[in-house]
Amino acid sequence: MTSIDTGLRAAPKTVDAPTPAPIGTGSRGSRILGVITLALTGLGVLYGLVISPPDANQSNAARLLYIHVPSAIVAYVAFGVTAFASIMVLWKKTETWDLIAASSAEIGIVFTMVCLATGMLWGRPIWGVFWTWDARLTTTALLLVLFVGYVALRRALAGNPNRAKWCAIAGIFAAIDVPIVHESTTWWVTLHQGQTVRLLGESQIGGTMLFSLLIMMVAGMCGYVWMLIIRFRVAFLAERVDETAFDAAIAERRSEAEKSRAVPTIATSEAQ
């Protein structure tokens, strides 16, 4: 791993066999994972929209849950990874963990937006409104704002030698809202229904509806891992490009300085 004692810029390597940098944004493994994600998503859509029946109480509006619930779970996982990677940044002080934290946060933001959008579409026919300041909705919106702020902080501190440390602290702080969101329907009286699927205990759905939901959950997790690999590679290569541009700019300035010092010497020689 690369040191980030001076921010995200890699320090000179002192080991004989450094970890090789990726040469592109994809690999054979990531392409296979992408195909698996597409296949599972297609299967989930088939079961969710065609094979599974309408819900007895919510009719076809319940089909939105096949996207809403998996997107929420993936967002939880993504922000959890950001928190864990941020802890590793403070402990190990490595660029790799910092880029993992940032990449996972960006993916989590996307899935949180999908979760909120599908929740609003579901709420209109069930609650009669797109939005209400329900505990689950409010804490989820706060979660989105916190991690958008995390990404904005990274942009604002670009070039700051302490960016990795301050962003790690911000990432850990923002992730505190994840368990609050998850337990909001238990801690407060809310319009939002409780947990649809329980690992321990009875789930609210079963049969082909549960199977459709589980397929989409697995597809969502595979998609998250695929996006994390790609986004991390993009971020890593971007850092290398920035380093190359920085080194090139320093070399150019040194060359200009050497030329400027050489000019008076030549002029004096000609005068003699």
Backbone as JSON, one array per atom type, in Angstrom:
{
  "sequence": "MTSIDTGLRAAPKTVDAPTPAPIGTGSRGSRILGVITLALTGLGVLYGLVISPPDANQSNAARLLYIHVPSAIVAYVAFGVTAFASIMVLWKKTETWDLIAASSAEIGIVFTMVCLATGMLWGRPIWGVFWTWDARLTTTALLLVLFVGYVALRRALAGNPNRAKWCAIAGIFAAIDVPIVHESTTWWVTLHQGQTVRLLGESQIGGTMLFSLLIMMVAGMCGYVWMLIIRFRVAFLAERVDETAFDAAIAERRSEAEKSRAVPTIATSEAQ",
  "N": [[0.84, -1.2, 0.0], [0.32, 2.33, -0.45], [1.84, 5.11, 1.06], [0.15, 7.76, 2.82], [1.03, 9.89, 4.27], [1.45, 12.47, 3.58], [-1.03, 13.54, 2.71], [-2.94, 12.46, -0.08], [-1.03, 12.08, -1.98], [1.37, 9.97, -3.26], [4.09, 8.81, -1.37], [7.69, 8.54, -1.85], [8.57, 5.29, -2.87], [9.84, 2.72, -0.83], [10.2, 0.06, -0.83], [11.2, -3.05, -2.33], [9.51, -4.45, -4.05], [6.88, -3.07, -4.97], [3.28, -2.87, -4.7], [1.66, -3.7, -7.68], [0.28, -1.29, -9.92], [-3.06, -0.9, -11.17], [-3.72, -1.3, -14.65], [-5.87, -0.5, -16.06], [-9.42, 0.18, -16.0], [-10.95, -2.06, -15.82], [-11.13, -5.66, -15.48], [-10.62, -9.19, -16.02], [-11.96, -10.56, -14.01], [-13.72, -8.55, -13.03], [-15.3, -8.14, -15.26], [-16.58, -10.61, -15.5], [-18.03, -10.56, -13.12], [-19.68, -8.4, -13.69], [-21.27, -9.47, -15.74], [-22.59, -11.48, -14.31], [-24.03, -9.87, -12.55], [-25.77, -8.52, -14.34], [-27.21, -10.73, -15.32], [-28.48, -11.71, -12.99], [-29.99, -9.46, -12.35], [-31.69, -9.32, -14.57], [-33.1, -11.72, -14.18], [-34.28, -11.15, -11.74], [-35.95, -9.0, -12.45], [-37.69, -10.32, -14.19], [-38.98, -12.14, -12.46], [-39.96, -10.3, -10.57], [-41.65, -8.53, -12.01], [-43.26, -10.11, -13.66], [-43.65, -12.92, -12.93], [-44.11, -13.06, -10.08], [-46.99, -12.5, -8.01], [-49.4, -9.74, -7.68], [-49.44, -7.78, -4.65], [-51.6, -8.53, -1.89], [-52.62, -6.39, -0.42], [-51.29, -4.02, -1.25], [-51.26, -4.14, -3.96], [-49.98, -3.7, -7.27], [-48.17, -1.76, -6.55], [-46.49, -2.75, -4.67], [-44.45, -3.94, -6.04], [-42.42, -2.14, -6.36], [-40.9, -2.46, -4.14], [-39.06, -4.38, -4.71], [-36.94, -3.07, -5.77], [-36.57, -0.95, -4.03], [-36.02, -1.97, -1.38], [-33.62, -3.61, -1.77], [-31.86, -1.56, -2.67], [-31.69, 0.05, -0.43], [-30.43, -1.69, 1.39], [-27.97, -2.14, 0.09], [-26.97, 0.45, 0.19], [-26.63, 0.74, 2.97], [-24.57, -1.15, 3.34], [-22.55, -0.06, 1.71], [-21.98, 2.41, 2.97], [-21.21, 1.41, 5.4], [-18.84, 0.12, 4.66], [-17.38, 2.37, 3.95], [-17.11, 3.57, 6.48], [-15.59, 1.58, 7.82], [-13.28, 1.5, 6.19], [-12.43, 4.1, 6.6], [-11.7, 4.03, 9.28], [-9.51, 2.35, 9.02], [-7.9, 4.03, 7.53], [-7.17, 5.97, 9.43], [-5.73, 4.35, 11.11], [-3.83, 2.73, 9.59], [-2.96, 4.57, 7.73], [-2.92, 4.65, 4.85], [-3.09, 5.08, 1.32], [-4.7, 3.42, -0.22], [-6.86, 2.49, 1.4], [-8.1, 4.93, 1.84], [-9.01, 5.64, -0.72], [-10.77, 3.53, -1.17], [-12.69, 4.09, 0.79], [-13.71, 6.55, -0.16], [-14.66, 5.83, -2.72], [-16.62, 3.91, -2.12], [-18.41, 5.47, -0.67], [-19.42, 7.22, -2.63], [-20.8, 5.42, -4.26], [-22.67, 4.5, -2.43], [-24.18, 6.82, -2.09], [-25.5, 7.01, -4.55], [-27.16, 4.71, -4.46], [-28.68, 5.35, -2.23], [-30.12, 7.53, -3.17], [-31.65, 6.23, -5.13], [-33.12, 4.61, -3.42], [-34.61, 6.52, -1.96], [-36.05, 7.72, -4.06], [-37.6, 5.59, -5.14], [-39.0, 4.99, -2.85], [-40.55, 7.29, -2.53], [-42.15, 7.12, -4.82], [-43.53, 4.82, -4.19], [-44.82, 5.66, -1.88], [-46.76, 7.48, -2.74], [-49.18, 6.17, -3.86], [-49.78, 4.62, -1.62], [-49.61, 6.08, 0.82], [-50.67, 8.45, 0.02], [-49.19, 10.71, -0.41], [-46.11, 12.04, -1.76], [-44.01, 12.63, -0.1], [-43.33, 12.77, 3.37], [-42.54, 13.97, 6.63], [-41.6, 11.67, 8.01], [-40.04, 9.47, 10.42], [-38.31, 7.47, 9.34], [-37.98, 8.35, 6.67], [-36.93, 10.9, 7.09], [-34.51, 10.47, 8.51], [-33.18, 8.97, 6.59], [-32.95, 10.83, 4.5], [-31.28, 12.61, 5.83], [-29.02, 11.0, 6.03], [-28.24, 10.86, 3.37], [-27.58, 13.57, 2.92], [-25.44, 13.88, 4.71], [-23.43, 12.21, 3.59], [-23.15, 13.28, 1.07], [-22.08, 15.67, 1.88], [-19.66, 14.65, 2.85], [-18.38, 13.84, 0.46], [-18.24, 16.34, -0.75], [-16.52, 17.58, 1.03], [-14.14, 16.23, 0.51], [-13.61, 17.21, -2.04], [-13.26, 19.92, -1.44], [-10.99, 19.9, 0.13], [-8.98, 19.15, -1.55], [-5.65, 18.54, -2.34], [-4.81, 19.3, 0.16], [-2.66, 18.37, 2.77], [-3.72, 17.04, 4.95], [-6.09, 15.94, 4.18], [-6.96, 13.23, 3.95], [-7.09, 12.36, 6.62], [-9.02, 14.12, 7.83], [-11.25, 13.6, 6.25], [-11.65, 10.93, 6.78], [-12.46, 11.01, 9.45], [-14.84, 12.42, 9.09], [-16.25, 10.57, 7.52], [-16.62, 8.42, 9.29], [-18.19, 9.66, 11.23], [-20.5, 10.33, 9.72], [-21.48, 7.8, 9.12], [-22.64, 6.96, 11.45], [-25.3, 7.47, 11.34], [-26.43, 5.36, 9.96], [-27.24, 2.94, 11.5], [-29.22, 4.28, 12.91], [-31.1, 4.97, 10.96], [-31.87, 2.39, 10.2], [-33.06, 1.36, 12.51], [-35.11, 3.11, 12.94], [-37.88, 2.68, 12.55], [-38.44, 1.13, 14.66], [-37.71, 2.52, 16.94], [-39.25, 4.83, 16.86], [-42.69, 5.92, 16.37], [-43.91, 5.4, 13.25], [-44.99, 6.04, 9.82], [-43.87, 4.4, 7.97], [-43.52, 1.03, 7.05], [-42.41, -1.86, 8.97], [-39.44, -3.98, 9.06], [-39.14, -5.67, 6.05], [-37.97, -8.11, 5.37], [-36.64, -10.49, 7.51], [-33.77, -11.79, 9.03], [-33.78, -13.33, 11.27], [-36.66, -14.58, 12.47], [-40.09, -14.03, 11.41], [-40.73, -13.13, 8.06], [-42.35, -10.44, 6.22], [-43.26, -11.08, 3.73], [-43.57, -13.81, 1.36], [-43.0, -16.84, -0.57], [-42.97, -16.52, -4.15], [-42.69, -13.78, -4.16], [-40.91, -13.21, -2.07], [-38.73, -14.63, -3.06], [-38.18, -13.18, -5.41], [-37.41, -10.76, -4.29], [-35.12, -11.5, -2.86], [-33.43, -12.3, -4.96], [-32.99, -9.83, -6.21], [-31.69, -8.55, -4.16], [-29.26, -9.96, -4.01], [-28.34, -9.41, -6.58], [-28.05, -6.65, -6.36], [-25.97, -6.49, -4.46], [-23.89, -7.76, -5.84], [-23.67, -5.94, -7.95], [-22.85, -3.7, -6.5], [-20.27, -4.48, -5.59], [-19.02, -4.77, -8.07], [-19.16, -2.11, -9.05], [-17.63, -0.86, -7.08], [-15.09, -1.91, -7.49], [-14.52, -0.9, -10.08], [-14.77, 1.89, -9.64], [-12.82, 2.35, -7.71], [-10.5, 1.71, -9.14], [-10.57, 3.71, -11.09], [-10.26, 5.99, -9.46], [-7.74, 5.45, -8.36], [-6.07, 5.46, -10.64], [-6.5, 8.08, -11.41], [-5.23, 9.47, -9.36], [-2.61, 8.73, -9.9], [-2.24, 9.97, -12.38], [-2.45, 12.64, -11.59], [-0.17, 12.77, -9.98], [1.83, 12.35, -11.92], [1.45, 14.61, -13.54], [2.05, 16.58, -11.66], [4.76, 16.0, -11.03], [5.84, 16.42, -13.55], [5.36, 19.15, -13.88], [6.98, 20.22, -11.85], [9.52, 19.41, -12.77], [9.61, 20.87, -15.13], [9.62, 23.5, -14.14], [12.05, 23.51, -12.78], [13.78, 23.15, -14.91], [13.36, 25.52, -16.32], [14.35, 27.31, -14.41], [17.06, 26.6, -14.33], [17.81, 27.29, -16.92], [17.41, 30.05, -16.85], [19.4, 30.82, -15.06], [21.62, 30.2, -16.53], [21.74, 31.96, -18.68], [22.85, 34.7, -18.06], [25.55, 34.0, -17.71], [26.43, 33.15, -20.23], [26.1, 35.52, -21.64], [28.0, 37.22, -20.41], [30.34, 35.94, -21.09], [30.41, 36.35, -23.84], [30.67, 39.1, -23.92], [33.29, 39.47, -23.0]],
  "CA": [[0.0, 0.0, 0.0], [1.07, 3.56, -0.61], [1.69, 5.98, 2.23], [-0.55, 9.03, 2.62], [1.46, 10.78, 5.32], [1.32, 13.83, 3.04], [-2.27, 13.55, 1.94], [-3.13, 11.33, -0.96], [0.08, 11.94, -2.91], [2.2, 8.84, -2.85], [5.46, 9.09, -0.98], [8.62, 7.68, -2.58], [8.47, 3.9, -2.44], [11.08, 2.26, -0.24], [10.24, -1.4, -0.88], [11.74, -3.54, -3.59], [8.45, -4.95, -4.93], [5.63, -2.42, -4.63], [2.05, -3.43, -5.27], [1.5, -3.18, -9.04], [-0.89, -0.46, -10.14], [-3.91, -1.39, -12.25], [-3.44, -0.66, -15.93], [-7.14, -0.12, -16.64], [-10.54, 0.22, -15.05], [-11.61, -3.35, -15.79], [-10.32, -6.86, -15.47], [-11.41, -10.36, -16.37], [-12.85, -10.82, -12.89], [-14.79, -7.55, -12.96], [-16.23, -8.37, -16.37], [-17.41, -11.76, -15.13], [-18.95, -10.09, -12.09], [-20.67, -7.57, -14.36], [-22.21, -10.36, -16.44], [-23.42, -12.1, -13.27], [-24.97, -8.84, -12.08], [-26.81, -8.34, -15.36], [-28.05, -11.93, -15.37], [-29.33, -11.73, -11.8], [-30.95, -8.36, -12.46], [-32.72, -9.73, -15.53], [-33.93, -12.74, -13.54], [-35.08, -10.47, -10.73], [-37.0, -8.23, -13.14], [-38.66, -11.29, -14.69], [-39.8, -12.6, -11.33], [-40.64, -9.18, -9.91], [-42.69, -7.89, -12.83], [-44.09, -11.06, -14.41], [-44.0, -14.17, -12.26], [-44.68, -12.86, -8.75], [-48.33, -11.89, -8.07], [-49.57, -8.47, -6.96], [-49.66, -7.93, -3.21], [-53.02, -8.52, -1.54], [-53.01, -5.09, 0.12], [-50.68, -2.9, -1.97], [-51.41, -4.4, -5.4], [-48.73, -3.63, -8.04], [-47.24, -0.82, -5.93], [-45.52, -3.52, -3.89], [-43.32, -4.34, -6.89], [-41.34, -1.17, -6.15], [-40.07, -2.92, -3.04], [-37.98, -5.2, -5.25], [-35.83, -2.14, -5.99], [-36.44, -0.09, -2.86], [-35.36, -2.66, -0.27], [-32.2, -3.9, -2.08], [-31.06, -0.34, -2.75], [-31.44, 0.48, 0.95], [-29.44, -2.6, 1.97], [-26.67, -1.86, -0.52], [-26.52, 1.73, 0.74], [-26.1, 0.43, 4.3], [-23.27, -1.84, 3.2], [-21.58, 0.87, 1.14], [-21.58, 3.36, 4.0], [-20.46, 0.64, 6.39], [-17.49, -0.05, 4.12], [-16.72, 3.67, 4.09], [-16.73, 3.75, 7.89], [-14.48, 0.66, 8.13], [-12.09, 1.96, 5.48], [-11.99, 5.34, 7.25], [-10.97, 3.61, 10.48], [-8.23, 1.83, 8.56], [-7.09, 5.18, 7.13], [-6.6, 6.56, 10.65], [-4.81, 3.38, 11.71], [-2.74, 2.34, 8.7], [-2.51, 5.74, 6.96], [-2.61, 4.21, 3.5], [-3.91, 5.67, 0.26], [-5.66, 2.43, -0.71], [-8.08, 2.53, 2.22], [-8.75, 6.22, 1.62], [-9.72, 5.58, -1.99], [-11.9, 2.62, -0.98], [-13.72, 4.83, 1.53], [-14.32, 7.55, -1.04], [-15.38, 5.15, -3.8], [-17.82, 3.29, -1.55], [-19.35, 6.53, -0.3], [-20.08, 7.7, -3.84], [-21.76, 4.39, -4.67], [-23.75, 4.53, -1.44], [-25.03, 7.98, -2.38], [-26.35, 6.64, -5.69], [-28.18, 3.76, -4.02], [-29.58, 6.06, -1.32], [-31.02, 8.32, -4.02], [-32.6, 5.27, -5.7], [-34.0, 4.2, -2.32], [-35.54, 7.61, -1.68], [-36.93, 7.93, -5.22], [-38.59, 4.51, -5.19], [-39.85, 5.13, -1.68], [-41.52, 8.35, -2.81], [-43.11, 6.58, -5.79], [-44.36, 3.87, -3.46], [-45.62, 6.37, -0.89], [-47.88, 8.23, -3.33], [-50.43, 5.41, -3.86], [-50.05, 3.98, -0.33], [-49.83, 7.1, 1.84], [-51.36, 9.59, -0.56], [-48.24, 11.82, -0.61], [-44.78, 11.6, -2.14], [-43.05, 12.84, 0.99], [-43.77, 13.23, 4.68], [-41.38, 13.99, 7.51], [-41.59, 10.45, 8.8], [-38.71, 9.23, 10.99], [-37.47, 6.71, 8.41], [-37.66, 9.19, 5.53], [-36.1, 12.03, 7.52], [-33.16, 9.99, 8.81], [-32.56, 8.57, 5.32], [-32.56, 12.07, 3.82], [-30.1, 13.12, 6.55], [-27.9, 10.15, 5.65], [-27.81, 11.32, 2.04], [-26.94, 14.88, 3.07], [-24.16, 13.69, 5.39], [-22.41, 11.65, 2.72], [-22.88, 14.29, 0.04], [-21.14, 16.56, 2.53], [-18.38, 13.95, 2.89], [-17.78, 13.95, -0.87], [-17.92, 17.76, -0.95], [-15.33, 17.88, 1.84], [-12.99, 15.72, -0.23], [-13.32, 18.15, -3.12], [-12.79, 21.18, -0.88], [-9.65, 19.72, 0.71], [-8.05, 18.61, -2.56], [-4.3, 19.11, -2.21], [-4.48, 19.5, 1.57], [-1.96, 17.18, 3.26], [-4.52, 16.38, 5.99], [-7.42, 15.6, 3.65], [-7.32, 11.85, 4.26], [-7.45, 12.26, 8.04], [-10.28, 14.81, 8.12], [-12.34, 12.91, 5.56], [-11.89, 9.69, 7.51], [-13.27, 11.37, 10.62], [-16.18, 12.76, 8.59], [-16.9, 9.34, 7.07], [-17.04, 7.67, 10.48], [-19.29, 10.41, 11.84], [-21.7, 10.22, 8.88], [-21.98, 6.42, 9.16], [-23.4, 6.75, 12.68], [-26.73, 7.56, 11.01], [-26.91, 4.11, 9.34], [-28.09, 2.18, 12.43], [-30.39, 5.09, 13.29], [-32.07, 4.77, 9.88], [-32.35, 1.01, 10.22], [-33.9, 1.13, 13.68], [-36.07, 4.22, 13.12], [-39.26, 2.19, 12.64], [-38.59, 0.49, 15.97], [-37.54, 3.51, 17.99], [-40.3, 5.84, 16.78], [-43.93, 5.57, 15.68], [-43.74, 5.92, 11.89], [-45.85, 5.51, 8.77], [-43.12, 3.4, 7.22], [-43.66, -0.32, 7.58], [-41.21, -2.41, 9.57], [-38.55, -4.72, 8.18], [-39.84, -6.58, 5.15], [-37.33, -9.42, 5.48], [-35.89, -10.66, 8.75], [-32.9, -12.96, 9.06], [-34.3, -14.11, 12.39], [-38.06, -14.22, 12.65], [-40.96, -14.17, 10.25], [-40.74, -12.02, 7.1], [-43.68, -9.97, 5.87], [-43.64, -11.63, 2.44], [-43.07, -15.16, 1.16], [-43.23, -17.37, -1.91], [-42.24, -15.92, -5.26], [-42.38, -12.39, -3.82], [-39.68, -13.25, -1.3], [-37.67, -15.08, -3.96], [-37.85, -12.04, -6.27], [-36.69, -9.77, -3.49], [-33.79, -12.04, -2.56], [-32.64, -12.23, -6.19], [-32.6, -8.44, -6.41], [-30.7, -8.22, -3.14], [-27.98, -10.52, -4.44], [-27.93, -8.64, -7.76], [-27.59, -5.36, -5.87], [-24.66, -6.63, -3.82], [-22.91, -8.0, -6.91], [-23.49, -4.67, -8.63], [-22.05, -2.82, -5.64], [-18.87, -4.91, -5.64], [-18.52, -4.43, -9.4], [-18.95, -0.66, -9.12], [-16.54, -0.49, -6.18], [-13.83, -2.24, -8.18], [-14.31, 0.06, -11.17], [-14.58, 3.25, -9.12], [-11.52, 2.39, -7.05], [-9.46, 1.75, -10.17], [-10.6, 5.05, -11.69], [-9.68, 6.92, -8.5], [-6.31, 5.16, -8.25], [-5.4, 5.94, -11.84], [-6.57, 9.55, -11.38], [-4.15, 9.92, -8.48], [-1.33, 8.57, -10.61], [-2.18, 11.03, -13.39], [-2.15, 13.88, -10.87], [1.24, 12.7, -9.59], [2.65, 12.53, -13.11], [1.36, 16.03, -13.92], [2.77, 17.36, -10.65], [6.19, 15.79, -11.23], [6.21, 17.06, -14.81], [5.37, 20.6, -13.65], [8.18, 20.51, -11.06], [10.67, 19.26, -13.65], [9.6, 22.0, -16.07], [10.05, 24.72, -13.43], [13.48, 23.39, -12.52], [14.47, 23.36, -16.18], [13.31, 26.96, -16.59], [15.25, 27.99, -13.48], [18.43, 26.35, -14.76], [18.05, 28.07, -18.13], [17.52, 31.47, -16.49], [20.71, 31.05, -14.44], [22.67, 30.01, -17.52], [21.75, 33.07, -19.64], [23.86, 35.73, -17.77], [26.9, 33.46, -17.88], [26.73, 33.18, -21.65], [26.2, 36.92, -22.04], [29.27, 37.72, -19.89], [31.4, 35.34, -21.9], [30.41, 37.0, -25.14], [31.17, 40.45, -23.74], [34.75, 39.41, -22.9]],
  "C": [[0.87, 1.25, 0.0], [0.83, 4.49, 0.56], [0.93, 7.24, 1.87], [-0.2, 9.97, 3.75], [1.39, 12.24, 4.86], [0.1, 13.88, 2.16], [-2.37, 12.31, 1.1], [-1.98, 11.14, -1.93], [1.02, 10.87, -2.4], [3.6, 9.31, -2.48], [6.41, 8.2, -1.77], [8.61, 6.28, -2.02], [9.84, 3.42, -1.95], [11.18, 0.74, -0.24], [10.68, -1.83, -2.25], [10.65, -3.95, -4.57], [7.11, -4.32, -4.56], [4.45, -3.1, -5.3], [1.82, -2.86, -6.66], [0.21, -2.38, -9.19], [-1.74, -1.06, -11.25], [-3.65, -0.62, -13.52], [-4.71, -0.23, -16.64], [-8.23, -0.16, -15.6], [-11.25, -1.12, -14.94], [-10.62, -4.48, -15.76], [-11.21, -8.03, -15.85], [-12.41, -10.68, -15.25], [-14.0, -9.84, -12.81], [-15.79, -7.72, -14.09], [-17.14, -9.56, -16.1], [-18.45, -11.35, -14.09], [-20.04, -9.21, -12.69], [-21.71, -8.4, -15.09], [-23.14, -11.03, -15.44], [-24.46, -11.12, -12.75], [-26.1, -8.62, -13.07], [-27.76, -9.52, -15.41], [-28.99, -11.99, -14.18], [-30.38, -10.62, -11.84], [-32.06, -8.71, -13.43], [-33.66, -10.77, -14.94], [-34.85, -12.11, -12.49], [-36.22, -9.66, -11.34], [-38.09, -9.17, -13.65], [-39.57, -11.76, -13.57], [-40.61, -11.47, -10.71], [-41.8, -8.6, -10.69], [-43.67, -8.87, -13.48], [-44.57, -12.23, -13.57], [-44.67, -13.94, -10.91], [-46.03, -12.14, -8.86], [-48.36, -10.53, -7.41], [-49.81, -8.74, -5.47], [-51.15, -7.81, -2.9], [-53.49, -7.16, -1.07], [-52.51, -3.93, -0.73], [-50.74, -3.05, -3.48], [-50.04, -4.3, -6.08], [-47.73, -2.64, -7.46], [-46.17, -1.55, -5.15], [-44.31, -3.94, -4.72], [-42.15, -3.37, -6.77], [-40.4, -1.62, -5.04], [-38.91, -3.78, -3.53], [-36.75, -4.36, -5.62], [-35.53, -1.36, -4.73], [-35.64, -0.77, -1.75], [-33.9, -3.01, -0.6], [-31.33, -2.65, -2.13], [-30.75, 0.19, -1.35], [-30.35, -0.38, 1.59], [-28.06, -2.34, 1.4], [-26.11, -0.54, -0.01], [-25.95, 1.54, 2.14], [-24.7, -0.17, 4.21], [-22.2, -0.88, 2.7], [-21.08, 1.86, 2.18], [-20.84, 2.66, 5.14], [-19.03, 0.4, 5.95], [-16.71, 1.26, 4.22], [-16.25, 3.9, 5.51], [-15.54, 2.86, 8.24], [-13.19, 1.12, 7.46], [-11.55, 3.24, 6.1], [-11.23, 5.03, 8.54], [-9.58, 3.1, 10.1], [-7.31, 2.95, 8.08], [-6.41, 5.79, 8.35], [-5.57, 5.65, 11.29], [-3.59, 3.14, 10.83], [-2.15, 3.5, 7.91], [-2.06, 5.35, 5.55], [-3.59, 4.81, 2.49], [-5.0, 4.71, -0.21], [-6.96, 2.49, 0.07], [-8.82, 3.84, 2.03], [-9.57, 6.21, 0.33], [-10.9, 4.61, -1.93], [-13.04, 3.34, -0.26], [-14.46, 5.81, 0.63], [-15.17, 6.9, -2.12], [-16.68, 4.55, -3.28], [-18.85, 4.33, -1.16], [-20.11, 7.05, -1.52], [-21.13, 6.7, -4.33], [-22.95, 4.37, -3.72], [-24.7, 5.69, -1.67], [-26.0, 7.66, -3.51], [-27.49, 5.72, -5.24], [-29.15, 4.41, -3.03], [-30.58, 6.91, -2.11], [-32.07, 7.42, -4.68], [-33.61, 4.85, -4.64], [-35.04, 5.29, -2.03], [-36.53, 7.81, -2.82], [-38.0, 6.85, -5.29], [-39.52, 4.55, -3.99], [-40.92, 6.19, -1.88], [-42.58, 7.86, -3.8], [-44.05, 5.58, -5.13], [-45.31, 4.58, -2.49], [-46.84, 7.08, -1.47], [-49.17, 7.41, -3.36], [-50.77, 4.82, -2.49], [-50.38, 5.0, 0.75], [-50.64, 8.28, 1.32], [-50.47, 10.79, -0.8], [-46.9, 11.23, -1.03], [-43.81, 11.65, -0.96], [-43.78, 13.29, 2.24], [-42.58, 13.12, 5.62], [-41.49, 12.87, 8.54], [-40.16, 10.17, 9.29], [-37.79, 8.5, 10.02], [-37.05, 7.6, 7.24], [-36.69, 10.3, 5.92], [-34.67, 11.58, 7.8], [-32.43, 9.52, 7.55], [-32.1, 9.78, 4.53], [-31.33, 12.68, 4.49], [-28.86, 12.31, 6.19], [-27.34, 10.57, 4.3], [-27.05, 12.63, 2.14], [-25.55, 14.74, 3.71], [-23.08, 13.18, 4.44], [-22.16, 12.52, 1.48], [-21.9, 15.32, 0.6], [-19.74, 15.96, 2.62], [-17.65, 14.07, 1.55], [-17.39, 15.4, -1.15], [-16.67, 18.16, -0.17], [-14.07, 17.39, 1.14], [-12.61, 16.67, -1.35], [-12.72, 19.44, -2.57], [-11.37, 21.09, -0.36], [-8.65, 19.14, -0.27], [-6.7, 19.32, -2.46], [-3.88, 19.37, -0.78], [-3.81, 18.23, 2.11], [-2.73, 16.41, 4.32], [-5.89, 15.94, 5.5], [-7.84, 14.19, 4.06], [-7.79, 11.71, 5.7], [-8.81, 12.89, 8.32], [-11.46, 14.13, 7.44], [-12.65, 11.58, 6.23], [-12.76, 9.94, 8.74], [-14.7, 11.68, 10.2], [-16.95, 11.52, 8.15], [-17.4, 8.5, 8.22], [-18.24, 8.34, 11.13], [-20.59, 10.24, 11.04], [-22.31, 8.83, 8.98], [-22.75, 6.12, 10.44], [-24.9, 6.76, 12.4], [-27.28, 6.26, 10.43], [-27.74, 3.27, 10.31], [-29.31, 2.96, 12.89], [-31.48, 4.94, 12.24], [-32.7, 3.39, 9.99], [-33.33, 0.77, 11.37], [-34.99, 2.19, 13.87], [-37.51, 3.75, 13.26], [-39.52, 1.48, 13.97], [-38.55, 1.52, 17.09], [-38.65, 4.56, 18.01], [-41.56, 5.27, 16.12], [-43.89, 6.22, 14.3], [-44.8, 5.35, 10.96], [-45.18, 4.36, 8.02], [-43.29, 2.03, 7.86], [-42.35, -0.83, 8.13], [-40.38, -3.19, 8.57], [-39.33, -5.74, 7.36], [-39.3, -8.0, 5.25], [-36.5, -9.44, 6.74], [-35.03, -11.92, 8.65], [-33.34, -13.91, 10.16], [-35.74, -13.68, 12.63], [-38.81, -14.33, 11.35], [-40.91, -12.92, 9.37], [-42.18, -11.67, 6.74], [-44.16, -10.52, 4.53], [-43.07, -13.03, 2.31], [-43.29, -15.6, -0.28], [-42.38, -16.72, -2.97], [-41.9, -14.46, -5.0], [-41.08, -12.33, -3.03], [-38.51, -13.66, -2.18], [-37.23, -13.94, -4.89], [-37.02, -11.02, -5.52], [-35.27, -10.24, -3.19], [-32.88, -12.0, -3.78], [-32.12, -10.81, -6.4], [-31.59, -7.98, -5.36], [-29.31, -8.72, -3.54], [-27.45, -9.75, -5.65], [-27.39, -7.27, -7.33], [-26.22, -5.44, -5.23], [-23.57, -6.91, -4.85], [-22.62, -6.72, -7.68], [-22.65, -3.7, -7.82], [-20.58, -3.19, -5.71], [-18.26, -4.56, -6.99], [-18.23, -2.94, -9.51], [-17.8, -0.21, -8.23], [-15.19, -0.77, -6.83], [-13.52, -1.21, -9.26], [-13.99, 1.45, -10.63], [-13.23, 3.38, -8.42], [-10.39, 2.5, -8.08], [-9.4, 3.12, -10.84], [-9.93, 6.06, -10.76], [-8.17, 6.72, -8.37], [-5.54, 5.7, -9.45], [-5.42, 7.47, -11.91], [-5.47, 10.12, -10.49], [-2.8, 9.8, -9.15], [-1.16, 9.63, -11.69], [-1.82, 12.35, -12.74], [-0.68, 13.92, -10.45], [2.16, 12.97, -10.78], [2.64, 13.99, -13.56], [2.13, 16.91, -12.95], [4.28, 17.24, -10.84], [6.68, 16.47, -12.51], [6.3, 18.57, -14.64], [6.6, 21.01, -12.86], [9.43, 20.44, -11.93], [10.76, 20.43, -14.63], [10.08, 23.28, -15.4], [11.54, 24.67, -13.13], [14.29, 23.65, -13.78], [14.5, 24.84, -16.53], [14.27, 27.73, -15.69], [16.7, 27.81, -13.89], [18.78, 27.16, -16.01], [18.23, 29.55, -17.8], [18.85, 31.77, -15.82], [21.84, 30.95, -15.46], [22.79, 31.19, -18.47], [22.77, 34.15, -19.31], [25.28, 35.24, -17.98], [27.32, 33.5, -19.33], [26.93, 34.61, -22.13], [27.53, 37.52, -21.6], [30.44, 37.19, -20.72], [31.51, 36.01, -23.25], [30.98, 38.4, -25.04], [32.69, 40.5, -23.64], [35.4, 39.11, -24.24]]
}
